[in-house]
Amino acid sequence: MKILELNTGLFPDAQTVTAALRQMEPAHRVESIDLRRRDMEDEAWDRVIAAILDFDLTITI
């Protein structure tokens, strides 16, 4: 399974979710995108949208 983690900085227990996802990496493809950056341009947002459409599961933390 391909799992996408979108880090928004809004989830109070993000470290626990991130740790759980890291444990899943041997069995699943896990990718993380940090959305907290304020300097993201259109191309970066296009890559985020493409990743959301490409992955099986998206988790927002």
PEKAVEN-V674041 format. One record per backbone hydrogen bond with DSSP energy under -1.0 kcal/mol. NH is the residue of the N-H (numbers start at 0). CO is the residue of the C=O. E is the energy in kcal/mol with one decimal. If there is no record, write none. Layout:
BEGIN
[[NH & CO & E] [NH & CO & E]]
END
This chain:
BEGIN
[[2 & 28 & -3.5] [3 & 56 & -3.1] [4 & 30 & -3.1] [5 & 58 & -3.1] [6 & 32 & -2.8] [10 & 60 & -2.3] [13 & 10 & -1.2] [16 & 12 & -1.4] [17 & 13 & -2.8] [18 & 14 & -2.3] [19 & 15 & -2.1] [20 & 16 & -2.4] [21 & 17 & -2.2] [22 & 18 & -1.5] [26 & 23 & -1.2] [27 & 23 & -2.1] [28 & 0 & -2.0] [30 & 2 & -2.5] [32 & 4 & -2.9] [34 & 6 & -2.5] [44 & 40 & -2.0] [45 & 41 & -2.4] [46 & 42 & -1.9] [47 & 43 & -1.8] [48 & 44 & -2.4] [49 & 45 & -2.3] [50 & 46 & -2.3] [51 & 47 & -2.5] [52 & 48 & -2.1] [53 & 49 & -1.7] [54 & 50 & -2.3] [55 & 1 & -1.4] [56 & 1 & -1.9] [58 & 3 & -3.3] [60 & 5 & -2.8]]
END
